[in-house]
């Protein structure tokens, strides 16, 4: 915050922003800020010059900082796609990664030297790996495998949102619902907005509750099989 104020108006950026967003495993020794005007005086931190639009600026822990997408773009300069992929995965794990925001940023910043490594990382970042975050997701995937159905991608970003399970060739997804994660008024509103956006993207999404998975696994399998056969 001291560095941001000393170079006002500026935001924490690059490796300092990456630390704030949880993309690094160790704290960087040098502070980085980005400001719209060139600073000629010598300072005990690194200043970058860029007139960032509002979409690339936000606040984290009370500190003005570059957005997660902009941060990833900035620290990707000179990095290998595999390294950039790790940044993306850590942002995903921290629930601050938005694929749509990232792609919009790449479209706006075609001359940025971080575009190529980020694009290469995104091309590889197609969660075909069967990555699950909960026991509910693992049991669902085991049920799909046991039934001989094609395996979905788990925790897959599409249409600007993350789907618990997604069959890309069928444009078909499953949301795995528990009351704990969808029992609030805010979740109720967000779920309806997500459903609408999936429909605009021509993606069919169904929901499977944990109770139904436990007590009617055969019905769940039958429903999935019918959806996949129809959509393909």
Secondary structure, DSSP 8 states (H G I E B T S, - for coil): -HHHHHTSSEEE-HHHHHHHTT--SS--SS-EEEESS---S--SSEEEE----GGGEEEETTEEEE-HHHHHHHHTTT--HHHHHHHHHHHHHTT---HHHHHHHHHH-TT-TTHHHHHHHHHH----S----SHHHHHHHHHHHHTT----EEEEEETTEEEEEEEGGGTEEEEEE-HHHH-SHHHHHHHHHHHHHHHHTT-EEEEEEHHHHHH-HHHHHHHHHHHHHHH-
